[in-house]
Amino acid sequence: MEKNENKTKGSAIGSAIGVLVLVGASVTGGWIACELWPKPKAVKMQMPQMSATVAVRPVEERVYNLPERFVAHAEAVQEVELLPQVDGYVKEVLFKEGDIVRAGDTLYVLDGERYQAIVNQRKADLEAAEAEKRRADRYFTRMEKADERGITQLERDNAEAAADSAKAAVMQAKADLVVAEYDLKKTRIVAPISGQIGKTSAHVGDYVSPSKGALSRIVQIDPIRVSFPLTDRAYVAWRSAQLKGSAPDYRLRLLLPDGSEYSGLGEWAFDDNTMSKETATIIMRLKFPNPDRMLIPNSYVTLLVDYKTPPKYPCVPQQAVFDLSTGSRGVWVLKDDMTVEQRVVETREASEGWVPVNKGLKLGEKVVIAGIAKLAPGMKVTLVEATNNDDLDSDFKPRIKE
């Protein structure tokens, strides 16, 4: 039994050794065959140089005057409610609703017969008081000139008191006459300001009094005020520049609700005296001429603020600027050796197809405006002529079709 097991083990070991010898011989033979086999010549691979066709345009100095926009609110400089100061029946209405009235124009006439009668009575009272004063004055004068032995001190005092009383009566009669004349004058209701008058609540024959409310309303519309909110930071910057004498000379324009531009230019009126704690804004007020009544109080308009003398900046066409993965903006710049480099630039908001550049470019440098997608740093490029467009060429004039 043991002989058979030994025999089996010896047979397995012999088989394994035979396999290893066979594998070794095969590897050795393959190596020898590889060394003896003729080797092909090495081929040097050359990558073709990349190039692109682009259009370029030089950096130009151009006027930049992009307006800042604000939501603004038109408001009347003055508005007055017409209240009667005396009561009475309306005798005349001397205007048409919606008319433009001038300060001092008579608008309503009340029945003034009763007030005229009171004036006449007060005049008569004044005349009587003045007559009594003259009599008292004469009596007091006689008492002063009389012999002291012929009159008593009491009589002298009474004469003086009568003269003083008559003088006071005259003053009272004059005051009563002024009040009566004032009431008579107020039977004619006049416009205290110039402006547009609205709907009337009283007509001929109506009885009016101060307690019954306003008769109509006058709103001043020329000039008109336009207000808009300015943030606290913007206000501080504007105020600081104003105090230093370096505040820009702004041009103030309006867009009407239909999108059309208002013809008149505004001027600064005043800024409010408090800041809103809810919105951290302050109300700035401007004044605009409004002869045609295109601006209506309580309407909303768009305020455009730019410069009367706009600054100039180095500018590039808008299509030359692209966003970088870093969040910055970049352009491709053409170098003298006809290669391109990517340049990071600091820009302002685009206006009319052009982008002002604060930093990163110089006047005269050429930037790529077409073929940007195929470019890589250092790539050789071939130039083609840029297309003239009316948004790029200030001298471009469209052909008029006949």
VEXKETOR-516878 format. One line per 10 residues: number of its first residue (from 1); their letters; for each residue x, y, z of N, C-alpha, C. Coordinates in steps of 0.001 Angstrom, whole numbers, plus 500000, padded with zeros to 6 digits. Layout:
<rs>
NUM) A) X Y Z X Y Z X Y Z | ...
</rs>
This chain:
<rs>
1) MEKNENKTKG) 500836 498783 500000 500000 500000 500000 500854 501243 500000 | 501861 501281 500837 502782 502404 500902 503553 502542 499627 | 503914 501447 498974 504642 501527 497707 503818 502186 496650 | 502542 501909 496631 501684 502551 495611 501583 504039 495824 | 501453 504508 497135 501368 505946 497415 502628 506643 497012 | 503805 506028 497294 505076 506672 496929 505209 506766 495437 | 504743 505760 494801 504799 505759 493349 503953 506856 492753 | 502789 507095 493372 501876 508145 492866 502457 509512 493081 | 503051 509767 494268 503667 511059 494566 504815 511325 493625 | 505637 510329 493387 506791 510528 492489 506352 510867 491097
11) SAIGSAIGVL) 505260 510291 490644 504738 510567 489306 504265 512001 489205 | 503604 512570 490258 503089 513963 490239 504216 514948 490225 | 505281 514690 491025 506421 515613 491073 507121 515630 489743 | 507220 514485 489155 507895 514423 487841 507124 515199 486801 | 505803 515129 486848 504980 515873 485873 505146 517350 486038 | 505217 517846 487274 505368 519294 487531 506698 519792 487041 | 507737 519033 487284 509064 519435 486819 509098 519496 485303 | 508420 518568 484694 508378 518558 483216 507687 519782 482666 | 506625 520238 483316 505890 521438 482850 506753 522667 482958 | 507473 522798 484084 508333 523953 484293 509446 524001 483267
21) VLVGASVTGG) 510018 522881 482983 511088 522823 481968 510563 523220 480617 | 509366 522766 480298 508764 523109 478992 508482 524592 478872 | 507970 525224 479941 507676 526662 479927 508956 527466 479780 | 509981 527078 480513 511260 527788 480436 511842 527721 479053 | 511741 526577 478459 512277 526417 477105 511525 527288 476120 | 510220 527396 476299 509417 528215 475383 509795 529683 475518 | 509938 530204 476754 510296 531615 476979 511655 531908 476387 | 512578 530979 476635 513943 531181 476117 513936 531208 474608 | 513174 530353 474043 513096 530298 472566 512478 531551 472007 | 511442 532060 472672 510804 533287 472194 511733 534469 472274
31) WIACELWPKP) 512531 534530 473334 513470 535659 473504 514522 535622 472421 | 515027 534429 472184 516043 534269 471125 515467 534637 469783 | 514219 534237 469561 513580 534539 468262 513396 536038 468096 | 513035 536733 469185 512841 538192 469098 514137 538892 468803 | 515236 538403 469414 516523 539044 469186 517002 538823 467761 | 516726 537641 467236 517181 537318 465885 516295 537913 464817 | 515033 538272 465120 514096 538810 464113 514502 540232 463744 | 514531 540575 462473 514943 541936 462055 513976 542992 462594 | 514545 544107 463229 513726 545152 463835 513400 546231 462816 | 512108 546746 462800 511760 547845 461874 512382 549155 462369
41) KAVKMQMPQM) 512645 550080 461428 513185 551394 461776 512133 552228 462519 | 512634 552981 463520 511723 553822 464328 511200 554975 463490 | 509876 555259 463608 509234 556342 462862 508972 557502 463835 | 509480 558707 463548 509292 559884 464399 507969 560545 464060 | 507043 560651 465087 505731 561237 464902 505820 562757 465105 | 505282 563528 464213 505234 564984 464313 503785 565446 464330 | 503432 566207 465394 502080 566762 465516 501959 567974 464617 | 500894 568050 463833 500725 569221 462958 500471 570470 463817 | 501087 571606 463459 500909 572848 464204 499499 573389 463969 | 498769 573745 465119 497402 574217 465034 497388 575689 464618
51) SATVAVRPVE) 496386 576078 463860 496208 577478 463453 494711 577748 463335 | 494376 579032 463290 492972 579411 463190 492866 580694 462375 | 491701 580898 461842 491409 582112 461083 490536 583005 461953 | 490970 584234 462162 490259 585128 463082 490115 586500 462449 | 489199 587273 463001 489062 588697 462674 489376 589483 463929 | 490076 590578 463775 490491 591373 464923 490033 592809 464740 | 490050 593519 465855 489711 594950 465826 490530 595655 466902 | 491055 596832 466621 491901 597510 467607 491065 598065 468769 | 491708 598201 469918 491095 598852 471077 490942 600335 470752 | 489717 600860 470877 489429 602245 470516 489021 603042 471749
61) ERVYNLPERF) 489332 604316 471723 488850 605215 472770 487506 605773 472333 | 486505 605505 473114 485156 605912 472754 484459 606553 473953 | 483493 607399 473636 482685 608025 474689 481795 606963 475324 | 481796 606939 476641 480964 605981 477382 480026 606757 478286 | 478737 606622 478046 477753 607392 478809 476510 606551 479057 | 476714 605379 479614 475592 604499 479921 474815 605070 481101 | 473538 605416 480920 472788 606040 482021 472422 605038 483103 | 472391 605532 484334 471880 604743 485451 470381 605001 485546 | 469620 603949 485806 468153 604048 485782 467587 603965 487202 | 466566 604792 487439 465865 604784 488720 464363 604834 488449
71) VAHAEAVQEV) 463607 604140 489279 462144 604276 489254 461807 605555 490017 | 461171 606502 489340 460907 607813 489922 459408 608084 489961 | 459059 609101 490736 457650 609408 490996 457436 610902 490794 | 456490 611249 489929 456179 612660 489678 455235 613167 490770 | 455506 614377 491234 454673 614949 492286 454577 616460 492086 | 453470 617018 492518 453256 618459 492371 454128 619216 493362 | 454652 620346 492916 455410 621206 493821 454475 621803 494865 | 453271 622217 494427 452251 622755 495338 450887 622214 494922 | 450015 622040 495893 448616 621713 495623 447766 622306 496740 | 446641 622904 496345 445821 623662 497280 444363 623260 497119
81) ELLPQVDGYV) 443695 623082 498250 442243 622874 498242 441567 624220 498503 | 440581 624527 497679 439851 625800 497797 438716 625643 498802 | 438879 626282 499951 437861 626247 500997 437218 627625 501131 | 435897 627698 501158 435258 629009 501388 435517 629463 502817 | 435785 630745 502991 436037 631280 504326 434818 631970 504923 | 433794 632148 504096 432505 632651 504579 431418 631786 503954 | 430235 631834 504547 429136 631065 503994 428272 631948 503103 | 427549 631275 502194 426675 632013 501290 426323 631177 500074 | 425486 631748 499218 425072 631071 497997 426038 631409 496856 | 426357 630401 496041 427255 630607 494903 426513 631409 493840
91) KEVLFKEGDI) 427086 632529 493480 426481 633404 492474 427075 633170 491091 | 428404 632915 491033 429079 632696 489755 430198 631667 489941 | 430418 630868 488880 431587 629990 488774 432330 630425 487522 | 433550 630964 487688 434235 631653 486592 435366 630830 485973 | 435236 629512 485963 436266 628672 485332 435603 627408 484803 | 436326 626723 483948 435908 625407 483478 436785 624357 484149 | 436175 623284 484504 436929 622212 485157 438071 621751 484252 | 439276 621652 484836 440455 621255 484069 441237 622416 483500 | 440751 623641 483688 441454 624818 483171 442786 625031 483901 | 443686 625731 483217 444878 626252 483853 444548 627643 484379
101) VRAGDTLYVL) 444656 627833 485664 444327 629112 486292 445609 629762 486799 | 445565 631074 486929 446696 631844 487422 446410 632359 488830 | 447476 632524 489597 447319 633054 490951 446640 634412 490901 | 445587 634596 491696 444834 635852 491720 443574 635824 490885 | 443394 634795 490030 442161 634704 489235 440968 634444 490156 | 439841 635146 489882 438614 634897 490636 437953 633637 490104 | 437658 632700 490986 437097 631409 490583 435616 631289 490959 | 435246 631705 492145 433856 631659 492600 433472 633039 493134 | 432194 633386 492922 431645 634616 493504 430411 634214 494310 | 430412 634562 495605 429268 634293 496468 428382 635539 496559
111) DGERYQAIVN) 427143 635330 496905 426211 636452 497098 426719 637307 498262 | 427079 638559 497985 427709 639395 499003 426847 640517 499531 | 425527 640539 499246 424691 641652 499702 424679 641764 501218 | 424569 640643 501888 424535 640682 503357 425843 641225 503921 | 426951 640818 503310 428264 641265 503805 428500 642737 503472 | 427931 643196 502343 428049 644618 502011 427258 645457 503012 | 426094 644958 503407 425281 645685 504404 426011 645777 505731 | 426695 644713 506117 427454 644747 507372 428592 645751 507285 | 429233 645836 506110 430305 646819 505918 429747 648231 506079 | 428576 648485 505460 427962 649826 505580 427644 650160 507026
121) QRKADLEAAE) 427138 649161 507753 426816 649385 509157 428078 649688 509964 | 429141 648955 509687 430381 649186 510428 430981 650561 510101 | 430798 651033 508897 431257 652377 508548 430473 653431 509333 | 429163 653205 509440 428337 654144 510215 428740 654128 511683 | 429020 652928 512211 429470 652839 513606 430784 653587 513805 | 431636 653506 512830 432915 654204 512939 432713 655713 512928 | 431838 656185 512074 431585 657630 512020 430995 658122 513340 | 430081 657356 513898 429493 657753 515182 430548 657767 516282 | 431412 656782 516281 432461 656721 517302 433435 657879 517157 | 433760 658227 515935 434668 659354 515717 434020 660672 516149
131) AEKRRADRYF) 432700 660827 515900 431996 662037 516342 431990 662136 517860 | 431728 661023 518513 431730 661017 519976 433133 661327 520520 | 434150 660833 519813 435511 661109 520255 435829 662608 520141 | 435386 663219 519048 435652 664659 518889 434968 665467 520009 | 433708 665086 520342 432986 665793 521411 433699 665616 522752 | 434139 664356 523011 434822 664095 524280 436153 664832 524352 | 436834 664910 523214 438119 665627 523194 437928 667119 523483 | 436851 667735 522900 436595 669166 523126 436265 669433 524603 | 435458 668544 525160 435071 668718 526560 436297 668611 527472 | 437157 667641 527182 438344 667463 528016 439293 668654 527877
141) TRMEKADERG) 439359 669196 526655 440211 670375 526447 439706 671552 527262 | 438361 671782 527303 437802 672875 528085 438072 672697 529576 | 437968 671442 530007 438187 671178 531419 439639 671457 531802 | 440571 671219 530866 441974 671480 531160 442267 672979 531247 | 441553 673749 530413 441780 675190 530381 440993 675948 531469 | 440017 675278 532047 439177 675959 533058 439973 676262 534315 | 439491 677265 535051 440132 677650 536303 439943 676531 537314 | 441000 676179 537963 440949 675079 538919 439955 675368 540048 | 439682 676639 540313 438728 676967 541379 437287 676760 540944 | 437107 676689 539576 435739 676545 539084 435307 675102 538873
151) ITQLERDNAE) 436230 674117 538897 435875 672703 538675 436544 671851 539737 | 435981 670710 539917 436563 669776 540880 437485 668789 540150 | 438287 668087 540920 439191 667072 540337 438386 665915 539750 | 437251 665635 540376 436408 664546 539862 435909 664862 538465 | 435476 666116 538259 435001 666503 536928 436121 666410 535895 | 437304 666791 536324 438442 666694 535403 438744 665222 535042 | 438712 664366 536035 438973 662928 535791 437912 662313 534894 | 436643 662694 535119 435558 662155 534283 435720 662594 532830 | 436134 663805 532603 436334 664298 531242 437459 663541 530547 | 438514 663271 531299 439643 662517 530712 439237 661086 530386
161) AAADSAKAAV) 438462 660472 531280 437996 659097 531045 437075 659023 529842 | 436222 660040 529670 435308 660054 528529 436091 660170 527220 | 437162 660961 527226 437989 661095 526014 438679 659780 525684 | 439201 659108 526702 439863 657814 526465 438877 656766 525975 | 437669 656781 526570 436651 655814 526148 436239 656045 524693 | 436099 657305 524306 435735 657618 522924 436828 657175 521955 | 438083 657330 522381 439195 656892 521538 439179 655376 521335 | 438896 654647 522419 438807 653182 522326 437645 652748 521448 | 436526 653472 521522 435367 653137 520697 435681 653306 519220 | 436466 654317 518911 436866 654510 517518 437718 653333 517046
171) MQAKADLVVA) 438661 652924 517868 439523 651797 517498 438712 650520 517320 | 437734 650306 518185 436871 649125 518056 436053 649184 516774 | 435538 650360 516443 434743 650500 515219 435595 650258 513981 | 436833 650711 514026 437733 650455 512895 438010 648966 512731 | 438239 648263 513843 438485 646816 513773 437270 646081 513233 | 436078 646476 513688 434849 645840 513185 434704 646064 511687 | 435074 647258 511225 434977 647547 509794 435952 646685 508997 | 437164 646492 509517 438156 645636 508832 437628 644215 508689 | 437033 643673 509765 436487 642314 509713 435369 642227 508687 | 434487 643232 508672 433366 643226 507733 433865 643310 506300
181) EYDLKKTRIV) 434851 644151 506063 435402 644269 504707 436124 642983 504296 | 436764 642344 505258 437434 641073 504969 436405 640021 504555 | 435302 639928 505309 434266 638959 504958 433683 639253 503583 | 433488 640544 503280 432969 640895 501956 433955 640502 500862 | 435251 640716 501124 436276 640354 500146 436282 638848 499901 | 436029 638051 500933 436087 636599 500797 434864 636020 500096 | 433915 636848 499728 432830 636346 498885 433317 636115 497459 | 434498 636617 497140 435155 636324 495871 436318 635377 496180 | 436213 634131 495734 437234 633106 496018 438227 633098 494861 | 439492 633406 495147 440511 633541 494112 441519 632390 494216
191) APISGQIGKT) 442252 632170 493128 443278 631120 493089 444515 631586 493848 | 444939 630852 494867 446145 631259 495597 447438 630915 494868 | 447395 629921 493952 448568 629535 493173 448145 629313 491724 | 449124 629243 490847 448860 628891 489448 448932 627380 489295 | 448073 626847 488449 448067 625404 488229 446804 624965 487521 | 446587 623674 487514 445394 623107 486881 444348 622850 487946 | 443140 623356 487691 442050 623169 488634 441261 621933 488244 | 440779 621234 489247 440066 619983 488992 438552 620158 489016 | 437886 619104 489412 436417 619080 489434 435899 620002 490543 | 434803 620705 490253 434180 621556 491254 433073 620801 491970
201) SAHVGDYVSP) 432963 621044 493268 431887 620419 494042 430723 621374 494276 | 430843 622617 493798 429777 623615 493998 429446 624276 492673 | 428156 624536 492483 427686 625176 491257 426812 626371 491644 | 426406 627127 490647 425595 628322 490899 424318 627925 491658 | 424055 628648 492744 422866 628376 493551 423125 627503 494754 | 424275 626812 494798 424594 625968 495953 424971 626834 497150 | 424606 626356 498329 424978 627051 499559 426267 626411 500070 | 427277 627227 500298 428575 626717 500731 428951 627373 502058 | 429805 626673 502796 430314 627201 504061 431634 626488 504359 | 432450 627042 505240 433733 626402 505559 433592 624978 506082
211) SKGALSRIVQ) 432488 624694 506748 432312 623362 507326 431930 622300 506304 | 431574 622710 505085 431117 621748 504083 432239 621192 503218 | 433463 621625 503443 434584 621050 502705 435021 621887 501521 | 435981 621321 500766 436623 622055 499668 435693 622165 498466 | 435837 623286 497767 435071 623494 496538 435763 622861 495338 | 437089 622920 495308 437856 622344 494211 439305 622241 494662 | 440174 621798 493747 441588 621583 494074 442447 622098 492926 | 443495 622827 493251 444445 623325 492251 445782 622626 492469 | 446343 622107 491395 447623 621403 491448 448604 622114 490526 | 449739 622511 491077 450779 623133 490244 451486 622045 489446
221) IDPIRVSFPL) 451541 622203 488136 452122 621174 487280 453297 621676 486462 | 453563 622962 486467 454695 623499 485715 455366 624597 486534 | 456567 624324 487058 457339 623080 486924 456768 621988 487813 | 457264 620777 487595 456821 619633 488376 458036 618990 489027 | 457797 618309 490113 458893 617685 490860 458903 616186 490596 | 460097 615613 490510 460273 614176 490331 461181 613685 491454 | 460721 612697 492209 461490 612174 493343 461881 610725 493077 | 463037 610337 493628 463493 608961 493488 464344 608607 494704 | 464407 607308 495072 465192 606899 496248 466646 606636 495866 | 467556 607064 496738 468984 606818 496556 469479 606068 497786
231) TDRAYVAWRS) 470261 605000 497564 470740 604202 498689 471687 605019 499563 | 471826 604572 500810 472672 605310 501740 474121 605380 501263 | 474634 604289 500684 476020 604295 500201 476187 605253 499025 | 475236 605197 498103 475323 606093 496947 475194 607546 497382 | 474355 607793 498381 474196 609165 498861 475484 609669 499492 | 476125 608840 500305 477376 609254 500953 478449 609553 499901 | 478531 608699 498871 479519 608936 497809 479223 610227 497067 | 477945 610455 496758 477559 611682 496043 477804 612913 496904 | 477447 612835 498180 477615 613988 499064 479091 614298 499298 | 479899 613260 499434 481335 613466 499629 481954 614152 498422
241) AQLKGSAPDY) 481578 613677 497216 482100 614310 496002 481632 615757 495894 | 480401 616017 496320 479874 617380 496268 480639 618305 497208 | 480959 617829 498404 481692 618641 499364 483118 618913 498903 | 483699 617953 498170 485059 618137 497653 485083 618954 496360 | 483899 619242 495820 483843 619990 494574 484131 619153 493348 | 484060 617829 493486 484360 616942 492359 483144 616171 491881 | 481953 616588 492269 480740 615894 491835 480550 616086 490335 | 480276 615025 489582 480082 615157 488133 478868 616022 487813 | 478912 616594 486618 477779 617377 486132 476824 616420 485429 | 475757 616050 486129 474876 615008 485619 473830 615580 484654
251) RLRLLLPDGS) 473456 614735 483703 472328 615032 482831 471145 614196 483310 | 470003 614855 483530 468831 614211 484122 467713 614164 483094 | 467351 612950 482685 466298 612762 481683 465244 611791 482213 | 464118 611745 481497 463017 610876 481907 462525 610047 480740 | 462090 608837 481058 461335 608014 480124 459895 607964 480611 | 458966 608285 479710 457552 608269 480062 457043 606827 480154 | 455859 606616 480715 455350 605243 480864 455262 604463 479557 | 455116 605151 478407 455059 604428 477130 456443 604136 476558 | 457514 604487 477290 458863 604214 476842 459518 605330 476057 | 458768 606372 475703 459336 607488 474952 460100 608416 475891
261) EYSGLGEWAF) 461081 609124 475323 461899 610023 476137 461224 611381 476265 | 461203 611894 477486 460626 613205 477745 461565 614286 477229 | 460996 615347 476692 461806 616353 476008 462594 617243 476969 | 462092 617493 478156 462745 618426 479074 463839 617772 479901 | 464824 618584 480289 465892 618138 481173 465628 618665 482576 | 466008 617880 483569 465760 618250 484949 466960 618900 485607 | 466715 619456 486772 467773 620016 487597 467520 619624 489049 | 468595 619554 489814 468485 619131 491200 467726 620174 492002 | 466790 619733 492845 466027 620638 493711 466544 620545 495149 | 466351 619399 495791 466881 619208 497135 466761 617737 497500
271) DDNTMSKETA) 467529 617327 498506 467431 615971 499038 466715 616033 500375 | 466041 614950 500722 465233 614916 501936 466122 615046 503173 | 465507 615299 504316 466278 615512 505536 466307 614299 506452 | 465733 613178 506016 465789 611946 506793 466010 610758 505864 | 466626 609719 506420 466847 608463 505714 465817 607442 506195 | 465259 606681 505264 464283 605658 505645 465005 604512 506362 | 464592 604212 507580 465230 603124 508310 464773 601754 507812 | 463664 601698 507090 463192 600430 506555 463961 600034 505295 | 464248 601011 504428 464883 600703 503136 466297 601245 503014 | 466763 602005 503984 468104 602618 503944 468280 603447 502680
281) TIIMRLKFPN) 467256 604212 502340 467315 605099 501182 466872 606502 501597 | 467302 607470 500812 466897 608850 501016 466249 609342 499736 | 465214 610166 499859 464487 610652 498699 465188 611883 498139 | 465551 611807 496872 466149 612933 496155 465061 613544 495266 | 465035 614869 495173 463981 615544 494412 464593 616421 493328 | 464028 616299 492133 464461 617054 490967 463308 617911 490478 | 463608 618883 489636 462576 619759 489091 462663 619728 487572 | 461509 619530 486914 461438 619465 485459 460415 620476 484938 | 460709 621118 483813 459670 621936 483172 458575 621039 482628 | 457333 621518 482682 456216 620675 482251 455142 621517 481556
291) PDRMLIPNSY) 455517 622282 480520 454534 623171 479893 453424 622429 479162 | 453706 621230 478671 452707 620478 477902 451933 619484 478756 | 452179 619471 480045 451471 618592 480989 451634 617107 480637 | 452814 616738 480151 453080 615330 479868 453389 614556 481149 | 453838 615270 482177 454109 614639 483463 452942 614917 484390 | 452311 613874 484869 451122 613989 485704 451494 613645 487143 | 451116 614480 488104 451405 614160 489502 450911 612766 489878 | 451725 612063 490653 451474 610701 491142 451703 609628 490087 | 452228 609984 488908 452560 608975 487910 454003 608514 488106 | 454314 607322 487586 455659 606764 487695 456385 606904 486366
301) VTLLVDYKTP) 457639 607276 486437 458476 607446 485256 459832 606802 485542 | 460654 606679 484509 462015 606156 484662 462998 607306 484542 | 463816 607463 485543 464828 608523 485546 466134 607981 484976 | 466710 608693 484013 468005 608345 483421 469032 609380 483883 | 470096 608908 484502 471149 609792 485002 472455 609430 484305 | 473001 610349 483510 474308 610170 482912 475059 611500 482958 | 476104 611629 482172 476975 612806 482272 476693 613800 481145 | 476711 615086 481490 476626 616108 480451 477883 616105 479587 | 479022 615897 480213 480283 615748 479485 480799 614344 479770 | 480442 613364 478934 480761 611966 479247 482257 611684 479125
311) PKYPCVPQQA) 482774 610760 479949 484188 610378 479866 484440 609430 478701 | 485735 609252 478367 486133 608311 477319 486915 607167 477949 | 486726 605958 477388 487402 604767 477879 487938 603973 476694 | 489013 603174 476901 489380 602176 475892 488243 601162 475776 | 487781 600910 474578 486617 600048 474383 486932 598969 473344 | 486290 597817 473523 486390 596710 472567 484982 596272 472209 | 484797 595670 471022 483465 595152 470681 483004 594112 471688 | 481720 594066 471889 481167 593191 472918 481475 591732 472654 | 481559 591319 471372 481795 589914 471058 483227 589490 471340 | 484115 590452 471645 485499 590095 471949 485663 589625 473385
321) VFDLSTGSRG) 484700 589920 474263 484831 589639 475688 484081 588352 476021 | 484720 587500 476820 484092 586244 477222 484360 586022 478706 | 483553 585138 479289 483682 584818 480711 484689 583697 480919 | 485504 583829 481960 486472 582808 482324 485937 581953 483468 | 486499 580786 483621 486038 579864 484668 486295 580431 486058 | 487228 581355 486169 487546 581963 487465 486530 583026 487880 | 485604 583350 486981 484645 584406 487262 485052 585739 486681 | 486285 585832 486176 486756 587059 485539 486312 587091 484084 | 486708 588138 483383 486411 588265 481964 487722 588361 481208 | 487712 587853 479993 488945 587809 479225 488739 588163 477772
331) VWVLKDDMTV) 489877 588401 477079 489889 588640 475637 491106 587930 475057 | 491066 587695 473759 492230 587195 473040 492897 588383 472363 | 494213 588516 472611 494981 589639 472071 495940 589122 471013 | 495982 589785 469858 496897 589417 468769 498260 590047 469029 | 499301 589188 469028 500666 589665 469244 501351 589938 467904 | 502540 590537 467980 503267 590901 466755 503681 589695 465933 | 503892 588541 466559 504314 587342 465822 503130 586533 465298 | 501975 587148 465253 500739 586529 464733 500280 585351 465578 | 500616 585384 466853 500044 584427 467796 499114 585188 468728 | 498323 584434 469484 497356 585064 470375 497655 584693 471818
341) EQRVVETREA) 497332 585599 472713 497424 585323 474138 496106 585705 474799 | 495788 584955 475839 494561 585238 476588 494879 586264 477670 | 494061 587331 477757 494314 588422 478677 493085 588620 479583 | 493330 588694 480879 492248 588986 481823 492044 590496 481852 | 490784 590959 481756 490487 592383 481711 489421 592724 482751 | 489439 593983 483157 488405 594518 484051 487533 595452 483226 | 486236 595171 483171 485349 595873 482246 484200 596537 482979 | 483522 597429 482244 482260 598023 482680 481115 597383 481890 | 479911 597813 482206 478741 597279 481509 478747 597720 480045 | 478377 596797 479171 478380 597083 477738 477342 598142 477391
351) SEGWVPVNKG) 477674 598949 476383 476759 599986 475912 476893 600110 474403 | 475771 599944 473707 475713 600099 472255 476729 599218 471549 | 476901 597980 472035 477775 597017 471365 479226 597109 471755 | 479581 598013 472659 480975 598191 473064 481112 598000 474561 | 482290 597484 474961 482570 597239 476373 483757 598088 476793 | 483582 599031 477715 484723 599800 478221 485636 598916 479078 | 486941 599121 478952 487926 598329 479689 488659 599243 480666 | 488541 598931 481949 489244 599712 482960 490705 599309 483091 | 490979 598021 482925 492319 597516 483163 492551 596292 482295 | 493783 596163 481750 494169 594952 481021 494483 595169 479572
361) LKLGEKVVIA) 494101 596316 478989 494345 596575 477572 494829 598002 477379 | 495545 598212 476264 496000 599534 475881 495408 599903 474533 | 495302 601204 474304 494812 601678 473010 495717 601164 471901 | 495088 600713 470810 495839 600233 469660 496052 598740 469632 | 496019 598075 470789 496131 596612 470792 494933 596013 470056 | 495177 594869 469411 494141 594236 468611 493582 593025 469349 | 492262 592962 469395 491588 591845 470054 490793 591063 469023 | 490650 589791 469291 489934 588899 468378 488433 589076 468593 | 487710 589278 467491 486257 589425 467605 485505 588295 466891 | 486208 587468 466115 485580 586334 465428 486571 585188 465394
371) GIAKLAPGMK) 486088 583938 465585 486950 582762 465627 487493 582464 467004 | 486868 582991 468032 487368 582848 469405 487311 581400 469883 | 486294 580635 469469 486064 579305 470026 487206 578340 469738 | 487984 578552 468671 489029 577601 468271 490413 577980 468787 | 490518 579038 469568 491822 579550 469944 492373 578861 471179 | 493725 578845 471242 494467 578369 472403 495673 579285 472572 | 496201 579422 473768 497339 580310 473986 498526 579950 473087 | 499128 580939 472442 500290 580746 471585 499968 580275 470184 | 498699 580119 469847 498314 579594 468535 498561 580635 467447 | 499099 580165 466313 499260 581018 465140 497892 581249 464504
381) VTLVEATNND) 497684 582462 464000 496382 582767 463416 496574 583431 462061 | 495535 583311 461266 495451 583987 459978 494319 584993 460061 | 494551 586199 459544 493570 587266 459687 492641 587335 458490 | 491373 587636 458783 490399 587995 457754 489818 589338 458148 | 489268 590038 457170 488744 591372 457434 487461 591291 458253 | 487373 592183 459277 486168 592229 460113 485015 592837 459341 | 483816 592378 459647 482618 592912 459005 482206 594203 459695 | 481906 595228 458905 481419 596490 459469 479946 596360 459821 | 479637 596647 461056 478250 596656 461502 477925 598019 462073 | 476669 598395 461997 476304 599720 462483 476490 599868 463981
391) DLDSDFKPRI) 476573 598743 464732 476791 598857 466163 478267 598941 466526 | 479143 598771 465516 480584 598854 465761 481217 600056 465091 | 480712 600436 463939 481329 601503 463173 480493 602769 463310 | 481059 603790 463926 480311 605029 464136 480044 605762 462834 | 480812 605458 461790 480624 606117 460500 479708 605327 459574 | 479187 604202 460034 478360 603377 459179 477025 604062 458902 | 476630 604101 457626 475361 604699 457254 474594 603710 456371 | 473423 603272 456839 472661 602321 456030 472224 602937 454709 | 472223 602112 453710 471803 602588 452391 470292 602776 452378 | 469883 603912 451810 468458 604230 451743 467880 603597 450490
401) KE) 466860 602800 450671 466200 602176 449517 465336 603183 448802 | 465499 603239 447491 464692 604171 446704 463409 603488 446233
</rs>
